[in-house]
Structure formats: structure tokens, C-alpha cells
Amino acid sequence: MFIFYVIALYTLRLGVTPTDYQCKEQNNDMDWFFVYKLPGGKSSHHLLPNAATDWSVVETIDDQQKPMHSTMNIYIASGTKENTNIVAYSNYPPHFKFEPPMNPEKGVIMAEDNNKGFWLVHTAKYFPN
């Protein structure tokens, strides 16, 4: 099972060029979202703040209009990556081929100067790699 959690962080004060990192869906800012990716494929379920009681089904987790892609694309499409504060952590080193007997928590934290950022916590092996 892959579980993705994203929480917007508004308390980081870091000296970088502004890029406006935060949770997004279809270019709309949001405070948080949850994504549950079903095992063995790309389909997923999303829980968004404007519909916090209903999960919506998505055919593919990397749909360009959905939160996971919209949020990560801020970094991928940014021309100022050298000024981005990013921390990626995983108990799977790159190209690791066996499962270590540890907590499966992994994540990415990104932030910039406007007190905006996000924290992606997940259990997907090799992401990011």
C-alpha cells in the first residue's frame, strides 16, 4: 500500500528566491490534501479540504490536474531550482535492491522565502529517486 500525505508548512523562514511552493490542485492553492494510491497500479483516491468528507477516485495518480502532480510540478517546472531548499529522505538508498527492516517512512520537504512550502510524506519505495 502506498499512502501519501501532504501538509502545507507556513512557518519556515528560509533565505531563498521566492517560487511559491505550496499544495495545489489545478493551479489553485490549498492548505492540505491526502492521496491514497491503490497497490499495483496508478489509480488513487484523493481527499481535499473543500470536500473533506468525500474521497474522489482518480484514474491515474500523476494526472496533471490533480494535487500530486500540481504540487510537485512547481519544483519540476521551476527555473530557480538552485535557490530551493529541499530535503528528501528515505530508508531506501538510491538503487537499493532489498527491503531493510526499518520504518518505511519517506518524504520530501520544500520551502522558499514567502513562508510557504510543503511536506510530502509517503511509503513508496524509491520515490524520489
N, CA, C and O atoms as a Tinker XYZ file with bonds, in Angstrom:
   516  protein
     1  N      0.839000   -1.184000    0.000000    73     2
     2  CA     0.000000    0.000000    0.000000    64     1     3
     3  C      0.879000    1.241000    0.000000    63     2     4     5
     4  O      1.912000    1.306000    0.666000    81     3
     5  N      0.443000    2.192000   -0.750000    73     3     6
     6  CA     1.151000    3.462000   -0.763000    64     5     7
     7  C      0.220000    4.525000   -0.204000    63     6     8     9
     8  O     -0.902000    4.691000   -0.682000    81     7
     9  N      0.676000    5.226000    0.781000    73     7    10
    10  CA    -0.118000    6.294000    1.368000    64     9    11
    11  C      0.674000    7.580000    1.225000    63    10    12    13
    12  O      1.842000    7.649000    1.606000    81    11
    13  N      0.038000    8.581000    0.682000    73    11    14
    14  CA     0.686000    9.870000    0.505000    64    13    15
    15  C     -0.033000   10.904000    1.356000    63    14    16    17
    16  O     -1.260000   11.001000    1.324000    81    15
    17  N      0.717000   11.659000    2.100000    73    15    18
    18  CA     0.170000   12.749000    2.888000    64    17    19
    19  C      0.925000   14.011000    2.504000    63    18    20    21
    20  O      2.148000   13.984000    2.360000    81    19
    21  N      0.230000   15.082000    2.342000    73    19    22
    22  CA     0.894000   16.347000    2.081000    64    21    23
    23  C      0.325000   17.373000    3.037000    63    22    24    25
    24  O     -0.890000   17.514000    3.172000    81    23
    25  N      1.215000   18.084000    3.694000    73    23    26
    26  CA     0.821000   19.116000    4.640000    64    25    27
    27  C      1.545000   20.394000    4.257000    63    26    28    29
    28  O      2.764000   20.387000    4.085000    81    27
    29  N      0.824000   21.470000    4.125000    73    27    30
    30  CA     1.471000   22.748000    3.817000    64    29    31
    31  C      2.126000   23.291000    5.073000    63    30    32    33
    32  O      1.535000   23.287000    6.153000    81    31
    33  N      3.338000   23.753000    4.918000    73    31    34
    34  CA     4.072000   24.332000    6.038000    64    33    35
    35  C      4.175000   25.831000    5.819000    63    34    36    37
    36  O      4.705000   26.277000    4.801000    81    35
    37  N      3.678000   26.601000    6.755000    73    35    38
    38  CA     3.696000   28.050000    6.615000    64    37    39
    39  C      4.611000   28.720000    7.632000    63    38    40    41
    40  O      4.572000   29.941000    7.777000    81    39
    41  N      5.419000   27.962000    8.328000    73    39    42
    42  CA     6.225000   28.556000    9.389000    64    41    43
    43  C      7.715000   28.597000    9.088000    63    42    44    45
    44  O      8.484000   29.099000    9.907000    81    43
    45  N      8.144000   28.092000    7.956000    73    43    46
    46  CA     9.566000   28.087000    7.635000    64    45    47
    47  C     10.027000   29.467000    7.177000    63    46    48    49
    48  O      9.381000   30.094000    6.337000    81    47
    49  N     11.134000   29.933000    7.724000    73    47    50
    50  CA    11.738000   31.203000    7.308000    64    49    51
    51  C     13.102000   30.870000    6.720000    63    50    52    53
    52  O     14.069000   30.696000    7.462000    81    51
    53  N     13.188000   30.781000    5.416000    73    51    54
    54  CA    14.428000   30.400000    4.758000    64    53    55
    55  C     14.794000   31.455000    3.714000    63    54    56    57
    56  O     13.906000   32.001000    3.058000    81    55
    57  N     16.076000   31.748000    3.550000    73    55    58
    58  CA    16.515000   32.772000    2.613000    64    57    59
    59  C     16.751000   32.232000    1.221000    63    58    60    61
    60  O     17.864000   31.825000    0.891000    81    59
    61  N     15.713000   32.226000    0.401000    73    59    62
    62  CA    15.828000   31.747000   -0.977000    64    61    63
    63  C     15.005000   32.640000   -1.891000    63    62    64    65
    64  O     14.248000   33.491000   -1.422000    81    63
    65  N     15.152000   32.447000   -3.190000    73    63    66
    66  CA    14.352000   33.187000   -4.164000    64    65    67
    67  C     12.921000   32.657000   -4.149000    63    66    68    69
    68  O     12.727000   31.443000   -4.218000    81    67
    69  N     11.910000   33.529000   -4.060000    73    67    70
    70  CA    10.523000   33.072000   -3.988000    64    69    71
    71  C     10.098000   32.252000   -5.201000    63    70    72    73
    72  O     10.345000   32.645000   -6.341000    81    71
    73  N      9.468000   31.128000   -4.953000    73    71    74
    74  CA     8.938000   30.282000   -6.008000    64    73    75
    75  C      7.509000   29.876000   -5.703000    63    74    76    77
    76  O      6.858000   29.273000   -6.557000    81    75
    77  N      7.000000   30.179000   -4.528000    73    75    78
    78  CA     5.618000   29.906000   -4.153000    64    77    79
    79  C      5.313000   28.416000   -4.037000    63    78    80    81
    80  O      4.353000   27.932000   -4.636000    81    79
    81  N      6.113000   27.694000   -3.279000    73    79    82
    82  CA     5.844000   26.276000   -3.048000    64    81    83
    83  C      4.700000   26.128000   -2.061000    63    82    84    85
    84  O      4.746000   26.672000   -0.958000    81    83
    85  N      3.689000   25.402000   -2.455000    73    83    86
    86  CA     2.611000   25.020000   -1.557000    64    85    87
    87  C      1.727000   24.007000   -2.241000    63    86    88    89
    88  O      1.864000   23.766000   -3.440000    81    87
    89  N      0.828000   23.415000   -1.496000    73    87    90
    90  CA    -0.083000   22.425000   -2.046000    64    89    91
    91  C     -0.979000   23.081000   -3.082000    63    90    92    93
    92  O     -1.474000   24.190000   -2.881000    81    91
    93  N     -1.181000   22.382000   -4.194000    73    91    94
    94  CA    -2.012000   22.930000   -5.271000    64    93    95
    95  C     -2.848000   21.827000   -5.905000    63    94    96    97
    96  O     -2.495000   20.649000   -5.861000    81    95
    97  N     -3.959000   22.239000   -6.492000    73    95    98
    98  CA    -4.746000   21.394000   -7.380000    64    97    99
    99  C     -5.275000   22.289000   -8.480000    63    98   100   101
   100  O     -5.916000   23.302000   -8.201000    81    99
   101  N     -5.015000   21.930000   -9.733000    73    99   102
   102  CA    -5.436000   22.724000  -10.887000    64   101   103
   103  C     -5.046000   24.189000  -10.714000    63   102   104   105
   104  O     -5.851000   25.082000  -10.977000    81   103
   105  N     -3.826000   24.437000  -10.276000    73   103   106
   106  CA    -3.274000   25.780000  -10.055000    64   105   107
   107  C     -3.983000   26.580000   -8.969000    63   106   108   109
   108  O     -3.774000   27.789000   -8.869000    81   107
   109  N     -4.803000   25.948000   -8.167000    73   107   110
   110  CA    -5.437000   26.606000   -7.025000    64   109   111
   111  C     -4.679000   26.232000   -5.760000    63   110   112   113
   112  O     -4.357000   25.063000   -5.546000    81   111
   113  N     -4.393000   27.232000   -4.919000    73   111   114
   114  CA    -3.705000   26.983000   -3.658000    64   113   115
   115  C     -4.633000   26.267000   -2.685000    63   114   116   117
   116  O     -5.834000   26.531000   -2.648000    81   115
   117  N     -4.066000   25.362000   -1.903000    73   115   118
   118  CA    -4.828000   24.671000   -0.871000    64   117   119
   119  C     -3.919000   24.444000    0.323000    63   118   120   121
   120  O     -2.696000   24.431000    0.183000    81   119
   121  N     -4.506000   24.267000    1.490000    73   119   122
   122  CA    -3.736000   24.084000    2.715000    64   121   123
   123  C     -3.209000   22.662000    2.872000    63   122   124   125
   124  O     -2.136000   22.471000    3.446000    81   123
   125  N     -3.926000   21.667000    2.383000    73   123   126
   126  CA    -3.541000   20.279000    2.573000    64   125   127
   127  C     -4.293000   19.393000    1.596000    63   126   128   129
   128  O     -5.282000   19.818000    1.000000    81   127
   129  N     -3.830000   18.174000    1.433000    73   127   130
   130  CA    -4.585000   17.123000    0.760000    64   129   131
   131  C     -4.007000   15.767000    1.148000    63   130   132   133
   132  O     -2.849000   15.664000    1.554000    81   131
   133  N     -4.822000   14.738000    1.018000    73   131   134
   134  CA    -4.390000   13.357000    1.228000    64   133   135
   135  C     -4.599000   12.612000   -0.077000    63   134   136   137
   136  O     -5.591000   12.829000   -0.772000    81   135
   137  N     -3.661000   11.731000   -0.407000    73   135   138
   138  CA    -3.794000   10.866000   -1.574000    64   137   139
   139  C     -3.518000    9.444000   -1.115000    63   138   140   141
   140  O     -2.503000    9.178000   -0.471000    81   139
   141  N     -4.422000    8.534000   -1.447000    73   139   142
   142  CA    -4.208000    7.116000   -1.179000    64   141   143
   143  C     -4.067000    6.432000   -2.524000    63   142   144   145
   144  O     -5.026000    6.361000   -3.292000    81   143
   145  N     -2.866000    5.925000   -2.814000    73   143   146
   146  CA    -2.626000    5.228000   -4.074000    64   145   147
   147  C     -2.876000    3.750000   -3.858000    63   146   148   149
   148  O     -2.330000    3.143000   -2.937000    81   147
   149  N     -3.700000    3.183000   -4.709000    73   147   150
   150  CA    -4.002000    1.764000   -4.606000    64   149   151
   151  C     -2.804000    0.943000   -5.076000    63   150   152   153
   152  O     -2.107000    1.362000   -6.001000    81   151
   153  N     -2.546000   -0.213000   -4.467000    73   151   154
   154  CA    -1.394000   -1.021000   -4.864000    64   153   155
   155  C     -1.554000   -1.594000   -6.266000    63   154   156   157
   156  O     -2.667000   -1.868000   -6.715000    81   155
   157  N     -0.431000   -1.772000   -6.950000    73   155   158
   158  CA    -0.418000   -2.458000   -8.234000    64   157   159
   159  C     -0.926000   -1.668000   -9.417000    63   158   160   161
   160  O     -1.306000   -2.272000  -10.420000    81   159
   161  N     -0.953000   -0.383000   -9.355000    73   159   162
   162  CA    -1.410000    0.410000  -10.492000    64   161   163
   163  C     -1.208000    1.879000  -10.235000    63   162   164   165
   164  O     -0.447000    2.268000   -9.348000    81   163
   165  N     -1.901000    2.710000  -11.025000    73   163   166
   166  CA    -1.757000    4.156000  -10.871000    64   165   167
   167  C     -3.014000    4.818000  -10.328000    63   166   168   169
   168  O     -3.021000    6.032000  -10.122000    81   167
   169  N     -4.078000    4.057000  -10.091000    73   167   170
   170  CA    -5.302000    4.684000   -9.600000    64   169   171
   171  C     -5.133000    5.092000   -8.143000    63   170   172   173
   172  O     -4.348000    4.504000   -7.400000    81   171
   173  N     -5.890000    6.114000   -7.754000    73   171   174
   174  CA    -5.759000    6.636000   -6.399000    64   173   175
   175  C     -7.066000    7.272000   -5.953000    63   174   176   177
   176  O     -7.992000    7.454000   -6.743000    81   175
   177  N     -7.118000    7.604000   -4.678000    73   175   178
   178  CA    -8.237000    8.336000   -4.101000    64   177   179
   179  C     -7.683000    9.594000   -3.456000    63   178   180   181
   180  O     -6.627000    9.562000   -2.823000    81   179
   181  N     -8.395000   10.700000   -3.616000    73   179   182
   182  CA    -7.964000   11.979000   -3.052000    64   181   183
   183  C     -8.984000   12.483000   -2.045000    63   182   184   185
   184  O    -10.190000   12.308000   -2.218000    81   183
   185  N     -8.484000   13.106000   -1.000000    73   183   186
   186  CA    -9.326000   13.810000   -0.036000    64   185   187
   187  C     -8.825000   15.239000   -0.001000    63   186   188   189
   188  O     -7.671000   15.492000    0.344000    81   187
   189  N     -9.696000   16.177000   -0.358000    73   187   190
   190  CA    -9.323000   17.584000   -0.468000    64   189   191
   191  C    -10.057000   18.405000    0.578000    63   190   192   193
   192  O    -11.125000   17.997000    1.034000    81   191
   193  N     -9.507000   19.563000    0.974000    73   191   194
   194  CA   -10.135000   20.356000    2.039000    64   193   195
   195  C    -11.533000   20.853000    1.701000    63   194   196   197
   196  O    -12.360000   21.009000    2.599000    81   195
   197  N    -11.815000   21.105000    0.426000    73   195   198
   198  CA   -13.146000   21.601000    0.062000    64   197   199
   199  C    -14.180000   20.482000    0.017000    63   198   200   201
   200  O    -15.376000   20.748000   -0.102000    81   199
   201  N    -13.729000   19.231000    0.111000    73   199   202
   202  CA   -14.641000   18.090000    0.141000    64   201   203
   203  C    -14.122000   17.091000    1.167000    63   202   204   205
   204  O    -13.961000   15.910000    0.861000    81   203
   205  N    -13.863000   17.557000    2.370000    73   203   206
   206  CA   -13.161000   16.766000    3.379000    64   205   207
   207  C    -13.935000   15.556000    3.892000    63   206   208   209
   208  O    -13.403000   14.788000    4.693000    81   207
   209  N    -15.160000   15.371000    3.455000    73   207   210
   210  CA   -15.904000   14.194000    3.890000    64   209   211
   211  C    -16.015000   13.149000    2.787000    63   210   212   213
   212  O    -16.476000   12.038000    3.046000    81   211
   213  N    -15.605000   13.476000    1.572000    73   211   214
   214  CA   -15.747000   12.560000    0.440000    64   213   215
   215  C    -14.414000   12.350000   -0.268000    63   214   216   217
   216  O    -13.731000   13.312000   -0.620000    81   215
   217  N    -14.047000   11.087000   -0.475000    73   215   218
   218  CA   -12.864000   10.749000   -1.261000    64   217   219
   219  C    -13.274000   10.727000   -2.728000    63   218   220   221
   220  O    -14.345000   10.223000   -3.063000    81   219
   221  N    -12.444000   11.262000   -3.593000    73   219   222
   222  CA   -12.724000   11.200000   -5.026000    64   221   223
   223  C    -11.750000   10.229000   -5.682000    63   222   224   225
   224  O    -10.571000   10.186000   -5.331000    81   223
   225  N    -12.250000    9.458000   -6.631000    73   223   226
   226  CA   -11.446000    8.461000   -7.334000    64   225   227
   227  C    -10.777000    9.121000   -8.531000    63   226   228   229
   228  O    -11.403000    9.892000   -9.259000    81   227
   229  N     -9.504000    8.813000   -8.727000    73   227   230
   230  CA    -8.742000    9.348000   -9.856000    64   229   231
   231  C     -8.125000    8.167000  -10.593000    63   230   232   233
   232  O     -7.545000    7.276000   -9.974000    81   231
   233  N     -8.253000    8.164000  -11.924000    73   231   234
   234  CA    -7.738000    7.058000  -12.734000    64   233   235
   235  C     -6.234000    6.884000  -12.602000    63   234   236   237
   236  O     -5.745000    5.760000  -12.493000    81   235
   237  N     -5.493000    7.997000  -12.612000    73   235   238
   238  CA    -4.038000    7.925000  -12.540000    64   237   239
   239  C     -3.505000    8.957000  -11.553000    63   238   240   241
   240  O     -3.921000   10.115000  -11.580000    81   239
   241  N     -2.597000    8.548000  -10.694000    73   239   242
   242  CA    -2.083000    9.423000   -9.644000    64   241   243
   243  C     -1.320000   10.611000  -10.209000    63   242   244   245
   244  O     -1.246000   11.659000   -9.566000    81   243
   245  N     -0.751000   10.463000  -11.404000    73   243   246
   246  CA     0.037000   11.557000  -11.970000    64   245   247
   247  C     -0.739000   12.399000  -12.984000    63   246   248   249
   248  O     -0.139000   13.041000  -13.846000    81   247
   249  N     -2.062000   12.397000  -12.884000    73   247   250
   250  CA    -2.894000   13.275000  -13.708000    64   249   251
   251  C     -2.466000   14.722000  -13.487000    63   250   252   253
   252  O     -2.331000   15.155000  -12.342000    81   251
   253  N     -2.251000   15.472000  -14.561000    73   251   254
   254  CA    -1.705000   16.827000  -14.461000    64   253   255
   255  C     -2.589000   17.802000  -13.701000    63   254   256   257
   256  O     -2.090000   18.818000  -13.214000    81   255
   257  N     -3.872000   17.532000  -13.583000    73   255   258
   258  CA    -4.774000   18.448000  -12.890000    64   257   259
   259  C     -4.974000   18.089000  -11.419000    63   258   260   261
   260  O     -5.657000   18.816000  -10.698000    81   259
   261  N     -4.397000   16.994000  -10.969000    73   259   262
   262  CA    -4.622000   16.525000   -9.602000    64   261   263
   263  C     -3.506000   16.978000   -8.664000    63   262   264   265
   264  O     -2.438000   17.376000   -9.129000    81   263
   265  N     -3.735000   16.924000   -7.350000    73   263   266
   266  CA    -2.821000   17.530000   -6.374000    64   265   267
   267  C     -1.378000   17.038000   -6.418000    63   266   268   269
   268  O     -0.458000   17.849000   -6.309000    81   267
   269  N     -1.155000   15.753000   -6.573000    73   267   270
   270  CA     0.219000   15.252000   -6.532000    64   269   271
   271  C      1.058000   15.872000   -7.644000    63   270   272   273
   272  O      2.157000   16.368000   -7.394000    81   271
   273  N      0.548000   15.844000   -8.858000    73   271   274
   274  CA     1.287000   16.412000   -9.990000    64   273   275
   275  C      1.368000   17.928000   -9.884000    63   274   276   277
   276  O      2.435000   18.504000  -10.095000    81   275
   277  N      0.262000   18.579000   -9.560000    73   275   278
   278  CA     0.245000   20.048000   -9.480000    64   277   279
   279  C      1.224000   20.568000   -8.435000    63   278   280   281
   280  O      1.880000   21.585000   -8.660000    81   279
   281  N      1.335000   19.889000   -7.297000    73   279   282
   282  CA     2.231000   20.331000   -6.226000    64   281   283
   283  C      3.688000   20.074000   -6.580000    63   282   284   285
   284  O      4.518000   20.971000   -6.428000    81   283
   285  N      4.021000   18.885000   -7.045000    73   283   286
   286  CA     5.410000   18.565000   -7.387000    64   285   287
   287  C      5.886000   19.308000   -8.629000    63   286   288   289
   288  O      7.081000   19.570000   -8.769000    81   287
   289  N      4.970000   19.651000   -9.534000    73   287   290
   290  CA     5.349000   20.343000  -10.764000    64   289   291
   291  C      5.881000   21.751000  -10.495000    63   290   292   293
   292  O      6.598000   22.301000  -11.332000    81   291
   293  N      5.550000   22.340000   -9.358000    73   291   294
   294  CA     6.097000   23.653000   -9.004000    64   293   295
   295  C      7.617000   23.567000   -8.988000    63   294   296   297
   296  O      8.299000   24.463000   -9.485000    81   295
   297  N      8.145000   22.496000   -8.420000    73   295   298
   298  CA     9.599000   22.310000   -8.383000    64   297   299
   299  C     10.134000   21.880000   -9.746000    63   298   300   301
   300  O     11.130000   22.425000  -10.223000    81   299
   301  N      9.485000   20.919000  -10.366000    73   299   302
   302  CA     9.972000   20.370000  -11.632000    64   301   303
   303  C     10.033000   21.441000  -12.711000    63   302   304   305
   304  O     10.989000   21.476000  -13.485000    81   303
   305  N      9.027000   22.321000  -12.779000    73   303   306
   306  CA     8.971000   23.353000  -13.816000    64   305   307
   307  C      9.692000   24.641000  -13.432000    63   306   308   309
   308  O      9.791000   25.556000  -14.249000    81   307
   309  N     10.195000   24.726000  -12.205000    73   307   310
   310  CA    10.826000   25.957000  -11.729000    64   309   311
   311  C     12.162000   26.198000  -12.412000    63   310   312   313
   312  O     12.947000   25.272000  -12.616000    81   311
   313  N     12.409000   27.456000  -12.764000    73   311   314
   314  CA    13.694000   27.834000  -13.333000    64   313   315
   315  C     14.702000   28.225000  -12.275000    63   314   316   317
   316  O     15.856000   28.496000  -12.607000    81   315
   317  N     14.308000   28.265000  -11.008000    73   315   318
   318  CA    15.194000   28.716000   -9.929000    64   317   319
   319  C     15.478000   27.593000   -8.934000    63   318   320   321
   320  O     15.460000   27.824000   -7.724000    81   319
   321  N     15.736000   26.401000   -9.419000    73   319   322
   322  CA    15.968000   25.260000   -8.531000    64   321   323
   323  C     17.163000   25.444000   -7.613000    63   322   324   325
   324  O     17.172000   24.928000   -6.496000    81   323
   325  N     18.169000   26.172000   -8.071000    73   323   326
   326  CA    19.362000   26.338000   -7.232000    64   325   327
   327  C     19.067000   27.146000   -5.977000    63   326   328   329
   328  O     19.874000   27.133000   -5.047000    81   327
   329  N     17.944000   27.845000   -5.916000    73   327   330
   330  CA    17.568000   28.630000   -4.745000    64   329   331
   331  C     16.488000   27.960000   -3.902000    63   330   332   333
   332  O     15.929000   28.573000   -2.993000    81   331
   333  N     16.205000   26.719000   -4.204000    73   331   334
   334  CA    15.171000   25.979000   -3.492000    64   333   335
   335  C     15.777000   25.228000   -2.318000    63   334   336   337
   336  O     16.823000   24.594000   -2.453000    81   335
   337  N     15.127000   25.299000   -1.184000    73   335   338
   338  CA    15.512000   24.488000   -0.029000    64   337   339
   339  C     14.700000   23.207000   -0.081000    63   338   340   341
   340  O     13.477000   23.229000    0.055000    81   339
   341  N     15.384000   22.096000   -0.278000    73   339   342
   342  CA    14.702000   20.811000   -0.401000    64   341   343
   343  C     15.438000   19.763000    0.428000    63   342   344   345
   344  O     16.667000   19.691000    0.434000    81   343
   345  N     14.649000   18.960000    1.121000    73   343   346
   346  CA    15.178000   17.822000    1.857000    64   345   347
   347  C     14.360000   16.615000    1.423000    63   346   348   349
   348  O     13.137000   16.608000    1.566000    81   347
   349  N     15.025000   15.596000    0.895000    73   347   350
   350  CA    14.367000   14.347000    0.536000    64   349   351
   351  C     14.964000   13.259000    1.414000    63   350   352   353
   352  O     16.186000   13.154000    1.518000    81   351
   353  N     14.133000   12.456000    2.040000    73   351   354
   354  CA    14.638000   11.412000    2.920000    64   353   355
   355  C     13.940000   10.089000    2.630000    63   354   356   357
   356  O     12.769000   10.057000    2.253000    81   355
   357  N     14.678000    9.004000    2.814000    73   355   358
   358  CA    14.156000    7.674000    2.555000    64   357   359
   359  C     15.029000    6.649000    3.257000    63   358   360   361
   360  O     16.237000    6.844000    3.392000    81   359
   361  N     14.423000    5.557000    3.703000    73   359   362
   362  CA    15.229000    4.477000    4.250000    64   361   363
   363  C     15.700000    3.534000    3.143000    63   362   364   365
   364  O     16.371000    2.542000    3.426000    81   363
   365  N     15.357000    3.831000    1.890000    73   363   366
   366  CA    15.851000    3.104000    0.729000    64   365   367
   367  C     16.865000    3.981000    0.008000    63   366   368   369
   368  O     16.472000    4.936000   -0.662000    81   367
   369  N     18.156000    3.688000    0.125000    73   367   370
   370  CA    19.124000    4.458000   -0.656000    64   369   371
   371  C     18.855000    4.268000   -2.153000    63   370   372   373
   372  O     18.234000    3.275000   -2.534000    81   371
   373  N     19.303000    5.191000   -3.010000    73   371   374
   374  CA    19.078000    5.038000   -4.456000    64   373   375
   375  C     19.565000    3.669000   -4.954000    63   374   376   377
   376  O     20.656000    3.216000   -4.609000    81   375
   377  N     18.742000    3.042000   -5.755000    73   375   378
   378  CA    19.052000    1.761000   -6.406000    64   377   379
   379  C     19.251000    0.618000   -5.407000    63   378   380   381
   380  O     19.951000   -0.351000   -5.702000    81   379
   381  N     18.643000    0.730000   -4.241000    73   379   382
   382  CA    18.707000   -0.307000   -3.212000    64   381   383
   383  C     17.822000   -1.460000   -3.656000    63   382   384   385
   384  O     16.708000   -1.217000   -4.121000    81   383
   385  N     18.272000   -2.712000   -3.533000    73   383   386
   386  CA    17.538000   -3.840000   -4.100000    64   385   387
   387  C     16.856000   -4.755000   -3.084000    63   386   388   389
   388  O     16.151000   -5.678000   -3.492000    81   387
   389  N     17.033000   -4.543000   -1.792000    73   387   390
   390  CA    16.320000   -5.372000   -0.825000    64   389   391
   391  C     15.703000   -4.482000    0.245000    63   390   392   393
   392  O     16.117000   -3.339000    0.439000    81   391
   393  N     14.700000   -5.030000    0.939000    73   391   394
   394  CA    13.966000   -4.242000    1.923000    64   393   395
   395  C     14.660000   -4.262000    3.277000    63   394   396   397
   396  O     14.803000   -5.324000    3.883000    81   395
   397  N     15.092000   -3.102000    3.756000    73   395   398
   398  CA    15.674000   -3.063000    5.094000    64   397   399
   399  C     14.580000   -3.191000    6.159000    63   398   400   401
   400  O     13.450000   -2.759000    5.929000    81   399
   401  N     14.895000   -3.776000    7.316000    73   399   402
   402  CA    13.881000   -3.954000    8.364000    64   401   403
   403  C     13.709000   -2.681000    9.191000    63   402   404   405
   404  O     14.004000   -2.663000   10.386000    81   403
   405  N     13.233000   -1.624000    8.550000    73   403   406
   406  CA    13.087000   -0.330000    9.216000    64   405   407
   407  C     11.718000    0.254000    8.928000    63   406   408   409
   408  O     10.941000   -0.300000    8.151000    81   407
   409  N     11.438000    1.365000    9.557000    73   407   410
   410  CA    10.225000    2.123000    9.303000    64   409   411
   411  C     10.195000    2.533000    7.836000    63   410   412   413
   412  O     11.195000    3.049000    7.337000    81   411
   413  N      9.076000    2.324000    7.117000    73   411   414
   414  CA     9.023000    2.636000    5.693000    64   413   415
   415  C      8.754000    4.105000    5.378000    63   414   416   417
   416  O      8.358000    4.417000    4.256000    81   415
   417  N      8.953000    5.003000    6.317000    73   415   418
   418  CA     8.620000    6.401000    6.073000    64   417   419
   419  C      9.649000    7.078000    5.181000    63   418   420   421
   420  O     10.858000    6.915000    5.351000    81   419
   421  N      9.136000    7.834000    4.237000    73   419   422
   422  CA     9.961000    8.594000    3.309000    64   421   423
   423  C      9.291000    9.940000    3.104000    63   422   424   425
   424  O      8.126000   10.107000    3.463000    81   423
   425  N     10.003000   10.905000    2.533000    73   423   426
   426  CA     9.359000   12.183000    2.306000    64   425   427
   427  C     10.210000   13.197000    1.588000    63   426   428   429
   428  O     11.389000   12.978000    1.309000    81   427
   429  N      9.576000   14.317000    1.298000    73   427   430
   430  CA    10.208000   15.464000    0.658000    64   429   431
   431  C      9.684000   16.709000    1.359000    63   430   432   433
   432  O      8.479000   16.853000    1.563000    81   431
   433  N     10.591000   17.608000    1.726000    73   431   434
   434  CA    10.208000   18.905000    2.282000    64   433   435
   435  C     10.784000   19.965000    1.359000    63   434   436   437
   436  O     11.980000   19.947000    1.068000    81   435
   437  N      9.951000   20.889000    0.894000    73   435   438
   438  CA    10.400000   22.001000    0.057000    64   437   439
   439  C      9.880000   23.297000    0.641000    63   438   440   441
   440  O      8.759000   23.357000    1.146000    81   439
   441  N     10.701000   24.336000    0.568000    73   439   442
   442  CA    10.275000   25.628000    1.104000    64   441   443
   443  C     10.995000   26.753000    0.392000    63   442   444   445
   444  O     12.000000   26.547000   -0.289000    81   443
   445  N     10.454000   27.955000    0.566000    73   443   446
   446  CA    11.032000   29.167000   -0.001000    64   445   447
   447  C     10.776000   30.329000    0.944000    63   446   448   449
   448  O     10.293000   30.124000    2.057000    81   447
   449  N     11.090000   31.534000    0.521000    73   447   450
   450  CA    11.160000   32.701000    1.395000    64   449   451
   451  C      9.821000   33.298000    1.824000    63   450   452   453
   452  O      9.786000   34.044000    2.802000    81   451
   453  N      8.743000   33.006000    1.149000    73   451   454
   454  CA     7.450000   33.617000    1.466000    64   453   455
   455  C      6.668000   32.840000    2.514000    63   454   456   457
   456  O      5.437000   32.878000    2.527000    81   455
   457  N      7.378000   32.130000    3.399000    73   455   458
   458  CA     6.728000   31.319000    4.430000    64   457   459
   459  C      5.803000   30.273000    3.838000    63   458   460   461
   460  O      4.801000   29.910000    4.454000    81   459
   461  N      6.126000   29.784000    2.652000    73   459   462
   462  CA     5.321000   28.748000    2.022000    64   461   463
   463  C      6.206000   27.558000    1.718000    63   462   464   465
   464  O      7.394000   27.700000    1.430000    81   463
   465  N      5.614000   26.404000    1.786000    73   463   466
   466  CA     6.330000   25.185000    1.486000    64   465   467
   467  C      5.384000   24.016000    1.610000    63   466   468   469
   468  O      4.198000   24.191000    1.888000    81   467
   469  N      5.905000   22.827000    1.405000    73   467   470
   470  CA     5.081000   21.648000    1.626000    64   469   471
   471  C      5.943000   20.506000    2.124000    63   470   472   473
   472  O      7.160000   20.484000    1.936000    81   471
   473  N      5.278000   19.563000    2.763000    73   471   474
   474  CA     5.923000   18.375000    3.293000    64   473   475
   475  C      5.143000   17.182000    2.767000    63   474   476   477
   476  O      3.981000   16.991000    3.124000    81   475
   477  N      5.766000   16.388000    1.932000    73   475   478
   478  CA     5.164000   15.196000    1.351000    64   477   479
   479  C      5.703000   13.993000    2.113000    63   478   480   481
   480  O      6.909000   13.746000    2.103000    81   479
   481  N      4.835000   13.250000    2.767000    73   479   482
   482  CA     5.213000   12.038000    3.494000    64   481   483
   483  C      4.589000   10.865000    2.751000    63   482   484   485
   484  O      3.405000   10.903000    2.414000    81   483
   485  N      5.377000    9.821000    2.494000    73   483   486
   486  CA     4.860000    8.700000    1.708000    64   485   487
   487  C      5.543000    7.399000    2.098000    63   486   488   489
   488  O      6.474000    7.396000    2.903000    81   487
   489  N      5.075000    6.289000    1.523000    73   487   490
   490  CA     5.675000    4.981000    1.750000    64   489   491
   491  C      6.086000    4.318000    0.443000    63   490   492   493
   492  O      6.339000    3.113000    0.435000    81   491
   493  N      6.164000    5.049000   -0.653000    73   491   494
   494  CA     6.523000    4.485000   -1.959000    64   493   495
   495  C      8.026000    4.254000   -2.040000    63   494   496   497
   496  O      8.812000    5.178000   -1.831000    81   495
   497  N      8.422000    3.032000   -2.341000    73   495   498
   498  CA     9.844000    2.734000   -2.487000    64   497   499
   499  C     10.427000    3.563000   -3.626000    63   498   500   501
   500  O      9.769000    3.777000   -4.644000    81   499
   501  N     11.641000    4.021000   -3.454000    73   499   502
   502  CA    12.415000    4.707000   -4.494000    64   501   503
   503  C     11.828000    6.041000   -4.943000    63   502   504   505
   504  O     12.236000    6.546000   -5.989000    81   503
   505  N     10.901000    6.630000   -4.213000    73   503   506
   506  CA    10.392000    7.962000   -4.570000    64   505   507
   507  C     10.786000    8.941000   -3.484000    63   506   508   509
   508  O     10.441000    8.684000   -2.331000    81   507
   509  N     11.454000   10.003000   -3.736000    73   507   510
   510  CA    12.071000   10.318000   -5.031000    64   509   511
   511  C     13.379000    9.552000   -5.187000    63   510   512   513
   512  O     14.036000    9.236000   -4.195000    81   511
   513  N     13.751000    9.259000   -6.402000    73   511   514
   514  CA    14.990000    8.531000   -6.663000    64   513   515
   515  C     15.780000    9.263000   -7.722000    63   514   516
   516  O     16.866000    8.821000   -8.098000    81   515
